[in-house]
Amino acid sequence: MYKAISGDSESSPPSAKALVLPEHNVLLHCAAQEAQSFIDNETKIPGEGKNPFGGEMGWKTLKTNYEFLANLFCLHYQGSNDADNDGDGDDDDDDETDSQLARSAALSSLDIISITLGLDNPECTKLREHLGSHTELLATSSKCLGSLVDELTERSEGLKARDLKLSSEEQQWIVTLVRVIGNMCYNSRSNQDRIRMTLVPPSKALSTTNTATTNSDVARNALHVLMSCTSFATSCFTLREWGVIAIRNILQDNEENQKVVAALDAQDPIQTAALDQAGVRVKMDKNGQVSLTTLDENKES
């Protein structure tokens, strides 16, 4: 249906250069609402319904539709950046409109994925593994989050955390990105490892005084970015909730990822209070060594 709006054939792959029409965004917005309704119903009566994006048609249709959504996000996110960078002055208004439409399509596509991958069932487990290995969803989401974190870090220089204001679009982007990364890593060792191995270089525009997200000798990866973004939770209420879920899902039973956290400088912002809410306690000894325990283990000790 999405392709039919612009007259493309069903077999044609999505293209970053393809024009995003308002009708595309209306369709994606309706699909996101349908996704939320599906999750709401599943919460009430687990296993009662079928995934609205191909669940009734079987695995082949389901994975194809999710691949399409993942590729749509990746391509339109890149397309919106290209539109922002290619303005020639004469068509700035058109470029801005194209960029906004592309960003809206990218965000809605990502929103659908983040909502529907939150279920704990074999179908979602299979989808997480497939999307992790067959698409650029995690890599693009991580780099997109890194760019947003860098932009907010630059903007917050000299401000107290509570004084930083995020627009509604920025809040939606950061929460959706954290949510999709966290849901993709739930019970998935391969996706947990992909987060650690995905490098996210700081934005060129980020000043040297604001690059202390990680040790200066350590290349920044997606886990570093995720840990950093929790510092903006005071400006975005639901970011704290999804941040602790994502961190828990990425660190759970993964010693290599836990070592990344342990290697952070003692001065770096580790959201211990937020992690406590997720049932995880970060402990640091006098030598700066970090260990992870559950709250139950802490009570027993």
MARSEVEX-591850 format. One record per residue (C-alpha): x, y, z; residue number from 1. Coordinates in Angstrom, 1 decimal, decimal comma. Layout:
<sites>
<site><xx>X</xx><yy>Y</yy><zz>Z</zz><num>NUM</num></site>
...
</sites>
This chain:
<sites>
<site><xx>0,0</xx><yy>0,0</yy><zz>0,0</zz><num>1</num></site>
<site><xx>2,9</xx><yy>2,4</yy><zz>0,8</zz><num>2</num></site>
<site><xx>4,5</xx><yy>1,8</yy><zz>-2,6</zz><num>3</num></site>
<site><xx>1,1</xx><yy>2,2</yy><zz>-4,4</zz><num>4</num></site>
<site><xx>0,7</xx><yy>5,7</yy><zz>-3,1</zz><num>5</num></site>
<site><xx>3,7</xx><yy>6,8</yy><zz>-5,2</zz><num>6</num></site>
<site><xx>3,0</xx><yy>4,4</yy><zz>-8,1</zz><num>7</num></site>
<site><xx>5,9</xx><yy>2,1</yy><zz>-7,3</zz><num>8</num></site>
<site><xx>5,6</xx><yy>-1,7</yy><zz>-7,9</zz><num>9</num></site>
<site><xx>5,5</xx><yy>-4,0</yy><zz>-5,0</zz><num>10</num></site>
<site><xx>8,9</xx><yy>-5,5</yy><zz>-6,0</zz><num>11</num></site>
<site><xx>10,7</xx><yy>-2,2</yy><zz>-6,1</zz><num>12</num></site>
<site><xx>13,0</xx><yy>-1,6</yy><zz>-3,1</zz><num>13</num></site>
<site><xx>12,6</xx><yy>1,6</yy><zz>-1,1</zz><num>14</num></site>
<site><xx>14,9</xx><yy>4,4</yy><zz>-2,2</zz><num>15</num></site>
<site><xx>16,4</xx><yy>7,3</yy><zz>-0,2</zz><num>16</num></site>
<site><xx>15,8</xx><yy>9,5</yy><zz>-3,2</zz><num>17</num></site>
<site><xx>12,1</xx><yy>8,6</yy><zz>-3,4</zz><num>18</num></site>
<site><xx>9,8</xx><yy>11,5</yy><zz>-2,7</zz><num>19</num></site>
<site><xx>7,9</xx><yy>11,1</yy><zz>0,6</zz><num>20</num></site>
<site><xx>4,3</xx><yy>12,4</yy><zz>0,2</zz><num>21</num></site>
<site><xx>2,0</xx><yy>13,5</yy><zz>2,9</zz><num>22</num></site>
<site><xx>-0,2</xx><yy>10,5</yy><zz>2,2</zz><num>23</num></site>
<site><xx>2,8</xx><yy>8,2</yy><zz>3,0</zz><num>24</num></site>
<site><xx>3,0</xx><yy>9,8</yy><zz>6,5</zz><num>25</num></site>
<site><xx>-0,8</xx><yy>9,5</yy><zz>7,0</zz><num>26</num></site>
<site><xx>-0,6</xx><yy>5,8</yy><zz>6,2</zz><num>27</num></site>
<site><xx>2,4</xx><yy>5,3</yy><zz>8,5</zz><num>28</num></site>
<site><xx>0,8</xx><yy>7,2</yy><zz>11,3</zz><num>29</num></site>
<site><xx>-2,3</xx><yy>5,1</yy><zz>11,1</zz><num>30</num></site>
<site><xx>-0,1</xx><yy>2,0</yy><zz>11,1</zz><num>31</num></site>
<site><xx>1,6</xx><yy>3,1</yy><zz>14,3</zz><num>32</num></site>
<site><xx>-1,8</xx><yy>3,6</yy><zz>15,9</zz><num>33</num></site>
<site><xx>-2,7</xx><yy>0,1</yy><zz>14,8</zz><num>34</num></site>
<site><xx>0,5</xx><yy>-1,2</yy><zz>16,3</zz><num>35</num></site>
<site><xx>-0,2</xx><yy>0,4</yy><zz>19,6</zz><num>36</num></site>
<site><xx>-3,8</xx><yy>-1,0</yy><zz>19,6</zz><num>37</num></site>
<site><xx>-2,3</xx><yy>-4,5</yy><zz>19,0</zz><num>38</num></site>
<site><xx>0,1</xx><yy>-4,1</yy><zz>21,9</zz><num>39</num></site>
<site><xx>-2,7</xx><yy>-2,8</yy><zz>24,2</zz><num>40</num></site>
<site><xx>-4,8</xx><yy>-5,9</yy><zz>23,4</zz><num>41</num></site>
<site><xx>-1,9</xx><yy>-8,3</yy><zz>23,8</zz><num>42</num></site>
<site><xx>-1,2</xx><yy>-6,8</yy><zz>27,3</zz><num>43</num></site>
<site><xx>-4,8</xx><yy>-7,6</yy><zz>28,3</zz><num>44</num></site>
<site><xx>-5,1</xx><yy>-11,0</yy><zz>26,6</zz><num>45</num></site>
<site><xx>-1,7</xx><yy>-12,4</yy><zz>25,6</zz><num>46</num></site>
<site><xx>-1,6</xx><yy>-14,4</yy><zz>22,4</zz><num>47</num></site>
<site><xx>-5,2</xx><yy>-13,5</yy><zz>21,5</zz><num>48</num></site>
<site><xx>-4,3</xx><yy>-11,4</yy><zz>18,4</zz><num>49</num></site>
<site><xx>-2,1</xx><yy>-11,6</yy><zz>15,4</zz><num>50</num></site>
<site><xx>0,6</xx><yy>-9,1</yy><zz>14,5</zz><num>51</num></site>
<site><xx>-1,1</xx><yy>-6,7</yy><zz>12,1</zz><num>52</num></site>
<site><xx>2,0</xx><yy>-6,4</yy><zz>9,9</zz><num>53</num></site>
<site><xx>1,8</xx><yy>-10,0</yy><zz>8,5</zz><num>54</num></site>
<site><xx>1,2</xx><yy>-12,2</yy><zz>11,5</zz><num>55</num></site>
<site><xx>-1,7</xx><yy>-14,0</yy><zz>9,8</zz><num>56</num></site>
<site><xx>0,2</xx><yy>-14,5</yy><zz>6,6</zz><num>57</num></site>
<site><xx>3,2</xx><yy>-16,4</yy><zz>8,1</zz><num>58</num></site>
<site><xx>6,9</xx><yy>-15,8</yy><zz>8,7</zz><num>59</num></site>
<site><xx>7,8</xx><yy>-14,9</yy><zz>5,1</zz><num>60</num></site>
<site><xx>5,3</xx><yy>-12,1</yy><zz>4,9</zz><num>61</num></site>
<site><xx>6,1</xx><yy>-10,9</yy><zz>8,4</zz><num>62</num></site>
<site><xx>9,8</xx><yy>-10,7</yy><zz>8,0</zz><num>63</num></site>
<site><xx>9,4</xx><yy>-9,0</yy><zz>4,6</zz><num>64</num></site>
<site><xx>7,2</xx><yy>-6,3</yy><zz>6,0</zz><num>65</num></site>
<site><xx>9,6</xx><yy>-5,6</yy><zz>9,0</zz><num>66</num></site>
<site><xx>12,5</xx><yy>-5,5</yy><zz>6,6</zz><num>67</num></site>
<site><xx>10,6</xx><yy>-2,9</yy><zz>4,6</zz><num>68</num></site>
<site><xx>9,9</xx><yy>-0,8</yy><zz>7,7</zz><num>69</num></site>
<site><xx>13,5</xx><yy>-1,1</yy><zz>8,9</zz><num>70</num></site>
<site><xx>14,9</xx><yy>-0,1</yy><zz>5,4</zz><num>71</num></site>
<site><xx>12,3</xx><yy>2,7</yy><zz>5,2</zz><num>72</num></site>
<site><xx>13,6</xx><yy>4,2</yy><zz>8,5</zz><num>73</num></site>
<site><xx>17,3</xx><yy>3,8</yy><zz>7,4</zz><num>74</num></site>
<site><xx>16,8</xx><yy>5,3</yy><zz>4,0</zz><num>75</num></site>
<site><xx>14,5</xx><yy>8,2</yy><zz>4,9</zz><num>76</num></site>
<site><xx>16,6</xx><yy>9,1</yy><zz>7,9</zz><num>77</num></site>
<site><xx>19,6</xx><yy>9,4</yy><zz>5,5</zz><num>78</num></site>
<site><xx>17,3</xx><yy>11,1</yy><zz>2,9</zz><num>79</num></site>
<site><xx>16,3</xx><yy>13,8</yy><zz>5,5</zz><num>80</num></site>
<site><xx>20,0</xx><yy>14,4</yy><zz>6,3</zz><num>81</num></site>
<site><xx>20,8</xx><yy>14,7</yy><zz>2,6</zz><num>82</num></site>
<site><xx>17,9</xx><yy>17,2</yy><zz>2,1</zz><num>83</num></site>
<site><xx>19,3</xx><yy>19,3</yy><zz>5,0</zz><num>84</num></site>
<site><xx>22,8</xx><yy>19,3</yy><zz>3,5</zz><num>85</num></site>
<site><xx>21,9</xx><yy>19,9</yy><zz>-0,1</zz><num>86</num></site>
<site><xx>20,0</xx><yy>23,1</yy><zz>0,1</zz><num>87</num></site>
<site><xx>21,1</xx><yy>25,5</yy><zz>-2,7</zz><num>88</num></site>
<site><xx>19,4</xx><yy>28,7</yy><zz>-1,5</zz><num>89</num></site>
<site><xx>16,7</xx><yy>28,9</yy><zz>-4,2</zz><num>90</num></site>
<site><xx>14,7</xx><yy>25,9</yy><zz>-3,1</zz><num>91</num></site>
<site><xx>15,3</xx><yy>26,0</yy><zz>0,6</zz><num>92</num></site>
<site><xx>11,6</xx><yy>25,9</yy><zz>1,4</zz><num>93</num></site>
<site><xx>11,1</xx><yy>22,8</yy><zz>-0,7</zz><num>94</num></site>
<site><xx>14,1</xx><yy>21,2</yy><zz>0,7</zz><num>95</num></site>
<site><xx>12,9</xx><yy>21,8</yy><zz>4,3</zz><num>96</num></site>
<site><xx>9,5</xx><yy>20,4</yy><zz>3,4</zz><num>97</num></site>
<site><xx>11,1</xx><yy>17,3</yy><zz>1,9</zz><num>98</num></site>
<site><xx>13,3</xx><yy>16,9</yy><zz>4,9</zz><num>99</num></site>
<site><xx>10,4</xx><yy>17,1</yy><zz>7,3</zz><num>100</num></site>
<site><xx>8,4</xx><yy>14,6</yy><zz>5,4</zz><num>101</num></site>
<site><xx>11,3</xx><yy>12,2</yy><zz>5,2</zz><num>102</num></site>
<site><xx>12,0</xx><yy>12,5</yy><zz>8,9</zz><num>103</num></site>
<site><xx>8,4</xx><yy>12,0</yy><zz>9,8</zz><num>104</num></site>
<site><xx>8,3</xx><yy>8,8</yy><zz>7,7</zz><num>105</num></site>
<site><xx>11,5</xx><yy>7,6</yy><zz>9,3</zz><num>106</num></site>
<site><xx>10,2</xx><yy>8,2</yy><zz>12,8</zz><num>107</num></site>
<site><xx>6,9</xx><yy>6,6</yy><zz>12,2</zz><num>108</num></site>
<site><xx>8,6</xx><yy>3,5</yy><zz>10,7</zz><num>109</num></site>
<site><xx>10,9</xx><yy>3,2</yy><zz>13,7</zz><num>110</num></site>
<site><xx>7,9</xx><yy>3,8</yy><zz>16,0</zz><num>111</num></site>
<site><xx>6,1</xx><yy>0,8</yy><zz>14,6</zz><num>112</num></site>
<site><xx>9,1</xx><yy>-1,4</yy><zz>15,0</zz><num>113</num></site>
<site><xx>9,8</xx><yy>-0,2</yy><zz>18,6</zz><num>114</num></site>
<site><xx>6,2</xx><yy>-0,8</yy><zz>19,7</zz><num>115</num></site>
<site><xx>5,7</xx><yy>-4,2</yy><zz>18,3</zz><num>116</num></site>
<site><xx>9,0</xx><yy>-5,8</yy><zz>19,2</zz><num>117</num></site>
<site><xx>8,3</xx><yy>-5,3</yy><zz>22,9</zz><num>118</num></site>
<site><xx>6,5</xx><yy>-8,6</yy><zz>23,2</zz><num>119</num></site>
<site><xx>8,1</xx><yy>-11,6</yy><zz>24,8</zz><num>120</num></site>
<site><xx>7,1</xx><yy>-14,4</yy><zz>22,4</zz><num>121</num></site>
<site><xx>8,9</xx><yy>-16,6</yy><zz>19,8</zz><num>122</num></site>
<site><xx>7,7</xx><yy>-14,5</yy><zz>16,9</zz><num>123</num></site>
<site><xx>9,3</xx><yy>-11,3</yy><zz>18,3</zz><num>124</num></site>
<site><xx>12,5</xx><yy>-13,2</yy><zz>19,2</zz><num>125</num></site>
<site><xx>12,8</xx><yy>-14,4</yy><zz>15,7</zz><num>126</num></site>
<site><xx>12,2</xx><yy>-10,9</yy><zz>14,3</zz><num>127</num></site>
<site><xx>14,8</xx><yy>-9,4</yy><zz>16,5</zz><num>128</num></site>
<site><xx>17,4</xx><yy>-11,8</yy><zz>15,4</zz><num>129</num></site>
<site><xx>16,4</xx><yy>-11,4</yy><zz>11,7</zz><num>130</num></site>
<site><xx>16,4</xx><yy>-7,6</yy><zz>11,7</zz><num>131</num></site>
<site><xx>19,7</xx><yy>-7,5</yy><zz>13,6</zz><num>132</num></site>
<site><xx>21,5</xx><yy>-9,7</yy><zz>11,0</zz><num>133</num></site>
<site><xx>19,7</xx><yy>-8,7</yy><zz>7,8</zz><num>134</num></site>
<site><xx>19,2</xx><yy>-4,9</yy><zz>8,1</zz><num>135</num></site>
<site><xx>21,1</xx><yy>-1,8</yy><zz>9,3</zz><num>136</num></site>
<site><xx>18,4</xx><yy>-1,0</yy><zz>11,9</zz><num>137</num></site>
<site><xx>20,7</xx><yy>-1,2</yy><zz>15,0</zz><num>138</num></site>
<site><xx>23,6</xx><yy>0,6</yy><zz>13,3</zz><num>139</num></site>
<site><xx>21,5</xx><yy>3,4</yy><zz>11,9</zz><num>140</num></site>
<site><xx>19,5</xx><yy>3,8</yy><zz>15,1</zz><num>141</num></site>
<site><xx>22,7</xx><yy>4,0</yy><zz>17,2</zz><num>142</num></site>
<site><xx>24,3</xx><yy>6,6</yy><zz>14,9</zz><num>143</num></site>
<site><xx>21,0</xx><yy>8,6</yy><zz>14,8</zz><num>144</num></site>
<site><xx>21,0</xx><yy>8,5</yy><zz>18,6</zz><num>145</num></site>
<site><xx>24,6</xx><yy>9,6</yy><zz>18,7</zz><num>146</num></site>
<site><xx>23,9</xx><yy>12,6</yy><zz>16,5</zz><num>147</num></site>
<site><xx>21,0</xx><yy>13,6</yy><zz>18,7</zz><num>148</num></site>
<site><xx>23,0</xx><yy>13,2</yy><zz>21,9</zz><num>149</num></site>
<site><xx>25,9</xx><yy>15,3</yy><zz>20,5</zz><num>150</num></site>
<site><xx>23,5</xx><yy>18,0</yy><zz>19,5</zz><num>151</num></site>
<site><xx>21,8</xx><yy>18,1</yy><zz>22,9</zz><num>152</num></site>
<site><xx>25,2</xx><yy>18,0</yy><zz>24,6</zz><num>153</num></site>
<site><xx>26,4</xx><yy>21,0</yy><zz>22,6</zz><num>154</num></site>
<site><xx>23,2</xx><yy>22,9</yy><zz>23,3</zz><num>155</num></site>
<site><xx>23,3</xx><yy>22,1</yy><zz>27,1</zz><num>156</num></site>
<site><xx>26,8</xx><yy>23,5</yy><zz>27,6</zz><num>157</num></site>
<site><xx>26,7</xx><yy>25,9</yy><zz>30,6</zz><num>158</num></site>
<site><xx>23,2</xx><yy>24,9</yy><zz>31,5</zz><num>159</num></site>
<site><xx>21,9</xx><yy>22,9</yy><zz>34,4</zz><num>160</num></site>
<site><xx>20,2</xx><yy>19,6</yy><zz>33,4</zz><num>161</num></site>
<site><xx>16,7</xx><yy>20,9</yy><zz>34,3</zz><num>162</num></site>
<site><xx>17,2</xx><yy>24,0</yy><zz>32,2</zz><num>163</num></site>
<site><xx>17,6</xx><yy>22,1</yy><zz>28,9</zz><num>164</num></site>
<site><xx>14,4</xx><yy>22,1</yy><zz>26,9</zz><num>165</num></site>
<site><xx>13,7</xx><yy>19,4</yy><zz>24,3</zz><num>166</num></site>
<site><xx>11,1</xx><yy>19,9</yy><zz>21,6</zz><num>167</num></site>
<site><xx>8,3</xx><yy>17,4</yy><zz>21,4</zz><num>168</num></site>
<site><xx>9,9</xx><yy>16,0</yy><zz>18,2</zz><num>169</num></site>
<site><xx>13,3</xx><yy>15,6</yy><zz>19,9</zz><num>170</num></site>
<site><xx>11,7</xx><yy>13,8</yy><zz>22,8</zz><num>171</num></site>
<site><xx>9,8</xx><yy>11,5</yy><zz>20,5</zz><num>172</num></site>
<site><xx>13,0</xx><yy>10,7</yy><zz>18,6</zz><num>173</num></site>
<site><xx>15,2</xx><yy>10,0</yy><zz>21,6</zz><num>174</num></site>
<site><xx>12,6</xx><yy>7,8</yy><zz>23,3</zz><num>175</num></site>
<site><xx>11,8</xx><yy>5,9</yy><zz>20,1</zz><num>176</num></site>
<site><xx>15,5</xx><yy>5,3</yy><zz>19,4</zz><num>177</num></site>
<site><xx>16,3</xx><yy>4,1</yy><zz>22,9</zz><num>178</num></site>
<site><xx>13,1</xx><yy>1,9</yy><zz>22,9</zz><num>179</num></site>
<site><xx>13,9</xx><yy>0,2</yy><zz>19,6</zz><num>180</num></site>
<site><xx>17,5</xx><yy>-0,5</yy><zz>20,7</zz><num>181</num></site>
<site><xx>16,4</xx><yy>-1,8</yy><zz>24,0</zz><num>182</num></site>
<site><xx>13,7</xx><yy>-4,1</yy><zz>22,5</zz><num>183</num></site>
<site><xx>16,0</xx><yy>-5,3</yy><zz>19,8</zz><num>184</num></site>
<site><xx>18,5</xx><yy>-6,5</yy><zz>22,5</zz><num>185</num></site>
<site><xx>16,0</xx><yy>-8,3</yy><zz>24,7</zz><num>186</num></site>
<site><xx>17,2</xx><yy>-11,9</yy><zz>25,1</zz><num>187</num></site>
<site><xx>19,4</xx><yy>-11,5</yy><zz>22,0</zz><num>188</num></site>
<site><xx>23,1</xx><yy>-12,0</yy><zz>22,6</zz><num>189</num></site>
<site><xx>23,9</xx><yy>-11,3</yy><zz>19,0</zz><num>190</num></site>
<site><xx>22,2</xx><yy>-7,9</yy><zz>19,1</zz><num>191</num></site>
<site><xx>23,7</xx><yy>-7,1</yy><zz>22,4</zz><num>192</num></site>
<site><xx>27,1</xx><yy>-7,7</yy><zz>20,9</zz><num>193</num></site>
<site><xx>26,2</xx><yy>-5,6</yy><zz>17,8</zz><num>194</num></site>
<site><xx>25,6</xx><yy>-2,6</yy><zz>20,1</zz><num>195</num></site>
<site><xx>29,0</xx><yy>-2,9</yy><zz>21,6</zz><num>196</num></site>
<site><xx>30,7</xx><yy>-3,3</yy><zz>18,3</zz><num>197</num></site>
<site><xx>28,9</xx><yy>-0,5</yy><zz>16,5</zz><num>198</num></site>
<site><xx>31,2</xx><yy>2,5</yy><zz>16,5</zz><num>199</num></site>
<site><xx>29,5</xx><yy>6,0</yy><zz>16,8</zz><num>200</num></site>
<site><xx>32,1</xx><yy>8,7</yy><zz>16,2</zz><num>201</num></site>
<site><xx>31,3</xx><yy>12,1</yy><zz>17,8</zz><num>202</num></site>
<site><xx>29,7</xx><yy>14,6</yy><zz>15,5</zz><num>203</num></site>
<site><xx>32,2</xx><yy>17,0</yy><zz>13,9</zz><num>204</num></site>
<site><xx>30,2</xx><yy>19,9</yy><zz>15,2</zz><num>205</num></site>
<site><xx>30,7</xx><yy>18,8</yy><zz>18,8</zz><num>206</num></site>
<site><xx>33,2</xx><yy>21,0</yy><zz>20,6</zz><num>207</num></site>
<site><xx>36,3</xx><yy>19,4</yy><zz>22,2</zz><num>208</num></site>
<site><xx>35,1</xx><yy>20,4</yy><zz>25,6</zz><num>209</num></site>
<site><xx>32,0</xx><yy>18,2</yy><zz>25,2</zz><num>210</num></site>
<site><xx>33,5</xx><yy>15,0</yy><zz>24,0</zz><num>211</num></site>
<site><xx>34,1</xx><yy>13,3</yy><zz>27,4</zz><num>212</num></site>
<site><xx>31,4</xx><yy>10,7</yy><zz>26,9</zz><num>213</num></site>
<site><xx>34,0</xx><yy>8,0</yy><zz>27,1</zz><num>214</num></site>
<site><xx>37,7</xx><yy>7,7</yy><zz>27,9</zz><num>215</num></site>
<site><xx>39,7</xx><yy>9,7</yy><zz>25,4</zz><num>216</num></site>
<site><xx>41,6</xx><yy>6,6</yy><zz>24,3</zz><num>217</num></site>
<site><xx>38,4</xx><yy>4,5</yy><zz>23,8</zz><num>218</num></site>
<site><xx>36,4</xx><yy>4,7</yy><zz>20,5</zz><num>219</num></site>
<site><xx>32,8</xx><yy>5,6</yy><zz>21,3</zz><num>220</num></site>
<site><xx>30,4</xx><yy>2,8</yy><zz>20,6</zz><num>221</num></site>
<site><xx>26,6</xx><yy>2,5</yy><zz>20,8</zz><num>222</num></site>
<site><xx>26,6</xx><yy>1,4</yy><zz>24,4</zz><num>223</num></site>
<site><xx>28,5</xx><yy>4,6</yy><zz>25,4</zz><num>224</num></site>
<site><xx>25,9</xx><yy>6,6</yy><zz>23,5</zz><num>225</num></site>
<site><xx>23,1</xx><yy>4,9</yy><zz>25,3</zz><num>226</num></site>
<site><xx>24,6</xx><yy>5,4</yy><zz>28,7</zz><num>227</num></site>
<site><xx>25,2</xx><yy>9,1</yy><zz>27,9</zz><num>228</num></site>
<site><xx>21,6</xx><yy>9,8</yy><zz>26,7</zz><num>229</num></site>
<site><xx>20,2</xx><yy>9,0</yy><zz>30,1</zz><num>230</num></site>
<site><xx>21,6</xx><yy>12,3</yy><zz>31,4</zz><num>231</num></site>
<site><xx>18,8</xx><yy>14,0</yy><zz>29,5</zz><num>232</num></site>
<site><xx>16,1</xx><yy>12,2</yy><zz>31,4</zz><num>233</num></site>
<site><xx>15,2</xx><yy>15,3</yy><zz>33,4</zz><num>234</num></site>
<site><xx>14,1</xx><yy>17,0</yy><zz>30,1</zz><num>235</num></site>
<site><xx>12,2</xx><yy>14,0</yy><zz>28,9</zz><num>236</num></site>
<site><xx>10,2</xx><yy>12,1</yy><zz>31,5</zz><num>237</num></site>
<site><xx>9,7</xx><yy>8,7</yy><zz>29,7</zz><num>238</num></site>
<site><xx>13,4</xx><yy>8,6</yy><zz>28,6</zz><num>239</num></site>
<site><xx>14,3</xx><yy>7,4</yy><zz>32,1</zz><num>240</num></site>
<site><xx>11,9</xx><yy>4,4</yy><zz>31,9</zz><num>241</num></site>
<site><xx>13,0</xx><yy>3,3</yy><zz>28,5</zz><num>242</num></site>
<site><xx>16,7</xx><yy>4,0</yy><zz>29,2</zz><num>243</num></site>
<site><xx>16,8</xx><yy>1,7</yy><zz>32,2</zz><num>244</num></site>
<site><xx>15,0</xx><yy>-1,0</yy><zz>30,3</zz><num>245</num></site>
<site><xx>17,4</xx><yy>-0,7</yy><zz>27,3</zz><num>246</num></site>
<site><xx>20,5</xx><yy>-0,7</yy><zz>29,6</zz><num>247</num></site>
<site><xx>19,2</xx><yy>-3,8</yy><zz>31,4</zz><num>248</num></site>
<site><xx>18,5</xx><yy>-5,6</yy><zz>28,2</zz><num>249</num></site>
<site><xx>21,9</xx><yy>-4,8</yy><zz>26,8</zz><num>250</num></site>
<site><xx>23,9</xx><yy>-5,7</yy><zz>29,9</zz><num>251</num></site>
<site><xx>21,9</xx><yy>-8,8</yy><zz>31,0</zz><num>252</num></site>
<site><xx>24,1</xx><yy>-12,0</yy><zz>31,0</zz><num>253</num></site>
<site><xx>26,7</xx><yy>-10,2</yy><zz>28,7</zz><num>254</num></site>
<site><xx>30,1</xx><yy>-9,9</yy><zz>30,4</zz><num>255</num></site>
<site><xx>31,7</xx><yy>-8,1</yy><zz>27,5</zz><num>256</num></site>
<site><xx>29,1</xx><yy>-5,3</yy><zz>27,6</zz><num>257</num></site>
<site><xx>29,4</xx><yy>-5,2</yy><zz>31,4</zz><num>258</num></site>
<site><xx>33,1</xx><yy>-4,7</yy><zz>31,0</zz><num>259</num></site>
<site><xx>32,4</xx><yy>-1,6</yy><zz>28,8</zz><num>260</num></site>
<site><xx>30,5</xx><yy>-0,1</yy><zz>31,7</zz><num>261</num></site>
<site><xx>33,2</xx><yy>-1,1</yy><zz>34,1</zz><num>262</num></site>
<site><xx>35,8</xx><yy>0,6</yy><zz>31,9</zz><num>263</num></site>
<site><xx>34,1</xx><yy>4,0</yy><zz>32,1</zz><num>264</num></site>
<site><xx>35,9</xx><yy>6,6</yy><zz>34,2</zz><num>265</num></site>
<site><xx>34,5</xx><yy>7,0</yy><zz>37,8</zz><num>266</num></site>
<site><xx>33,6</xx><yy>10,6</yy><zz>36,8</zz><num>267</num></site>
<site><xx>31,4</xx><yy>9,6</yy><zz>33,9</zz><num>268</num></site>
<site><xx>27,6</xx><yy>9,8</yy><zz>34,5</zz><num>269</num></site>
<site><xx>26,3</xx><yy>6,3</yy><zz>35,3</zz><num>270</num></site>
<site><xx>22,6</xx><yy>6,5</yy><zz>36,1</zz><num>271</num></site>
<site><xx>22,8</xx><yy>4,3</yy><zz>39,2</zz><num>272</num></site>
<site><xx>19,4</xx><yy>5,5</yy><zz>40,5</zz><num>273</num></site>
<site><xx>17,8</xx><yy>4,8</yy><zz>37,2</zz><num>274</num></site>
<site><xx>19,4</xx><yy>1,4</yy><zz>37,0</zz><num>275</num></site>
<site><xx>18,1</xx><yy>0,6</yy><zz>40,5</zz><num>276</num></site>
<site><xx>14,5</xx><yy>1,1</yy><zz>39,1</zz><num>277</num></site>
<site><xx>15,2</xx><yy>-1,6</yy><zz>36,6</zz><num>278</num></site>
<site><xx>16,4</xx><yy>-4,0</yy><zz>39,2</zz><num>279</num></site>
<site><xx>20,1</xx><yy>-3,5</yy><zz>38,5</zz><num>280</num></site>
<site><xx>22,7</xx><yy>-2,0</yy><zz>40,9</zz><num>281</num></site>
<site><xx>26,0</xx><yy>-0,6</yy><zz>39,6</zz><num>282</num></site>
<site><xx>28,7</xx><yy>-0,9</yy><zz>42,3</zz><num>283</num></site>
<site><xx>32,1</xx><yy>0,8</yy><zz>42,2</zz><num>284</num></site>
<site><xx>34,9</xx><yy>0,0</yy><zz>44,5</zz><num>285</num></site>
<site><xx>37,7</xx><yy>2,3</yy><zz>45,8</zz><num>286</num></site>
<site><xx>39,8</xx><yy>1,5</yy><zz>42,7</zz><num>287</num></site>
<site><xx>37,0</xx><yy>2,6</yy><zz>40,3</zz><num>288</num></site>
<site><xx>36,1</xx><yy>-1,0</yy><zz>39,4</zz><num>289</num></site>
<site><xx>32,4</xx><yy>-1,5</yy><zz>38,5</zz><num>290</num></site>
<site><xx>30,3</xx><yy>-4,6</yy><zz>39,1</zz><num>291</num></site>
<site><xx>26,7</xx><yy>-5,3</yy><zz>38,3</zz><num>292</num></site>
<site><xx>24,3</xx><yy>-7,0</yy><zz>40,7</zz><num>293</num></site>
<site><xx>20,6</xx><yy>-7,3</yy><zz>41,0</zz><num>294</num></site>
<site><xx>18,7</xx><yy>-5,7</yy><zz>43,9</zz><num>295</num></site>
<site><xx>17,8</xx><yy>-9,1</yy><zz>45,2</zz><num>296</num></site>
<site><xx>21,5</xx><yy>-10,0</yy><zz>45,5</zz><num>297</num></site>
<site><xx>22,1</xx><yy>-6,8</yy><zz>47,4</zz><num>298</num></site>
<site><xx>19,4</xx><yy>-7,6</yy><zz>49,9</zz><num>299</num></site>
<site><xx>20,8</xx><yy>-11,1</yy><zz>50,4</zz><num>300</num></site>
<site><xx>24,2</xx><yy>-9,7</yy><zz>51,1</zz><num>301</num></site>
</sites>
